[in-house]
Amino acid sequence: MATREAGLPPAAPAAAADAGASTRRRGWLRRYPVLPMVVLMAVLFVPALFSDWLAPHDPYQSYLRNRLQPPVFWGGTWEFVLGTDRLGRCVLSRIMYGARYALAISLVGIVLGAVIGTALGLIAGYLRGWTDIVAMRLVDISLALPSVLLALALAAAWGPSFQAVIIVVAFVLWAYFARQVRAEVLSLRERDFVARARVAGASNGRIIWRHIFPNVVNTVVVMATLQIGVVILLEASLSFLGIGVPRPTPAWGLLVADGRQLVVSAWWISMFPGVAILLTVLSVNLLGDWLRDRLDPKLRQV
Amino acid sequence: MQRFLVVRFLQAVISLWAITLIVFALTHLTGSPVDALLPDDATPDQAERLIRHWGLDRPLHEQYLTFLGNALQGDFGESLKWRGRTAMGVVLERLPATIQLGTVAVLLSVVIAIPLGVVAAVNRDTTIDSTANVVALLGQSLPQFWLGIVMIWVFAVLLGWLPTSGRGGIEHMVLPAIAMASFQIAALTRLTRSAMLEVLDSEYIKLARLKGVPEWLVIWKHALRNAAIAPLTYFGILAGAILTGSVVIETVFAWPGTGLLAIDAIRGRDYPVVQAVVIFFAVVFLLANYLVDALYAYVDPRIRFA
C-alpha cells in the first residue's frame, strides 16, 4: 500500500475549493471516524486487551467430542458461537486471542521501524554530507528489497518465529520513516530557531533532540498509524504461508490456513478470521485517511 | 540523463550484492547446512567427508566468494529436494507458469482500474465515485489469500462453475488472476483517479473545452494521456507486487509456479533452490524498479536532478 510515489501533489486544494452539499453528504464517513473506531475497538482492541475475560473458551483447548461444529446460526450450539475447528478448538476464542498477536506484532514492528527510521532520518537530514549520502543509499537498497524475499530467506534459515516477523516488519517500514523524516528535517534545519540555537552554542545532538525532533513527531505518528493496516496484512500473509508466527499460536493468518483444507465442509474456520482481518484493516485504513486529512495532507499517498 | 541512469544502475548492483550477502549469511550462519543432508545415524567421519566435499570447512569469506562466483554464472548447485536437477534449472522451469498468471493479472488490472479511475475522477463525488472509492478501499484491505479461499468456496464449491485449483485452461486462471489482481486494481484505480483529478483542473484542458473539443475526446485523449504518467510508472512496482503476490496466490490455488516453488523449497529445507529463487526474484524486482526509474526520469525531467 505504501507505494513509491514520486511527487504527485495532493488533490486536497481542489477538494477544499469544492466544498458544498454534495461533499458534505458523500464525505461523512471520512469526516466522522466514529464507525471505523467502533469497529476497530470491537474487533481489535477489546479482544486483544480483554480476551482473558471475554473469550468463551481457552483458545488452545481441544474439545475432541465437538470437532468441526458449525456456528450457531448454521446449525450449531451457543456453546461454540462461531463453531470449532478440526481439533475442536473454539473459533471465536481463537479469533479473540488472535487479536492480541495482530496488535502486538504490529505495534512492536512499527515502533521498531519508526525508531530506527526516524533516528536515521534525523541524523542524515541534519548532518548532511557523507552521513546523508550513505543513509540515503541504504534507504534505496532497503526499498528495493521486497519484504517477502527477506521473509523467505529468514524462514528458510530460522523457521517461523515471532522475531522473524518483527524483523521483517521493521525492515519493511524503516526506510519510509527515514525518507519522510529526512525530508522534513531538511526544511526545518533552515529555520530561525535552529540558527539561534546554534548561535547560543547548542551541540548538534541537543539541537536535533530538543528542537527538530518535536517537530517531526506529528508526522511520524500519523505515518505509524497509516502503516498498521499494511503490517497486519503482511503478518497475516506470512503466517498463512507458514513463514510467520509459529504454530499453534492463534494468529489470524494461521487460523485461515488451518481451515483451508476444510473449506468445502467447514467453511467457518477460514471465513471468520478473514473477516476479522478485513474489518480491522478496513477500519485502520479509514481512520488513517481521516487522521491524515486532518493533520498532515502532505502525506497523501495512494 | 546518462549520469542518472548510470547512478541508478550502480545502486541496483549494490542492492543485488547486499541481497547475496544476506542470502549467504542466513543459510550459512544458522547451523550447518550439512545437517539437512545427512541421515540421522551418520558417523562423524561421514559428516566430515561431506563437509569437505561441499567445501564447508573453508573460511567463511572464501565460501562467500565461491558462492558469489557461482551465482554470477547462474550456478546455485543441485536441488536437494528434486534430485538430479540444478537449483536454477528448477526455478526457470516453473517460471512460465508464474509469468502466465502474472500477465493475465496485470492485463486485468489495467483493463479494469484505469477506466474505473477515469470515470471516478470525471464523475467526482457522485455515486459512481463513491462506489469506486469503496471498491478501491476494500481491495486494499482484503487479505489476498483469504479472498482466494472465499472465491474458491463460492465459485468452485458452492456454485461449481470453476475448478478449485491447479493449472489448465482459461477456467483455471480466472480465480487466481482475480485474486492476484485485487490489490493492484484498488491501488491503480486510486492512482488513476487522483492523477486525473489533477490533470482535469489544468489550463490546457480548460482551453480544449473552450475550443469546443467534444468532452469525451477531452477526457479520454487529452486528459488521460497526461494523467497516465503516474499509473504507468506504477508498473514497475506492479512487477514486484505480482512476484510477491504469486507466492501467496500460487499456494492457495496450487498453481505450479515459482511462488509455490519457493514455499515448497522452504518446507523441504532445499537451500540451493531457496537461494536461487530469492536471488532470481531480487533480480527481476531490481530490474523492474530500474526500468521504472528510467521511464519516470525520461518523462519528468525534474526527477533526474533530485
Interface residues (C-beta under 8 A of the other chain):
Chain A: M1 T3 R4 E5 A6 G7 L8 P9 A11 A14 D18 S22 T23 R26 G27 R137 D140 I141 A144 L145 P146 S147 V148 L149 L150 L152 A153 L154 A155 A156 A157 W158 G229 L233 A236 S237 F240 L241 G242 I243 G253 V256 G259 R260 V263 V264 W267 S270 M271 P273 G274 I277 L278 V281 L282 N285 L286 V302
Chain B: Q11 A12 I14 S15 A18 I19 I22 V23 L26 T27 T30 R124 D125 T126 D129 S130 L137 L138 Q140 S141 L142 P143 Q144 F145 W146 I149 V150 I152 W153 V157 A187 R190 L191 S194 A195 L197 E198 D201 A230 T233 Y234 I237 G240 L243 T244 V247 V248 T251 V252 A262 I263 A265 I266 R267 R269 Y271 V274 V277 V278 F281 A282 F285 L286 N289 Y296 D300 R302 I303
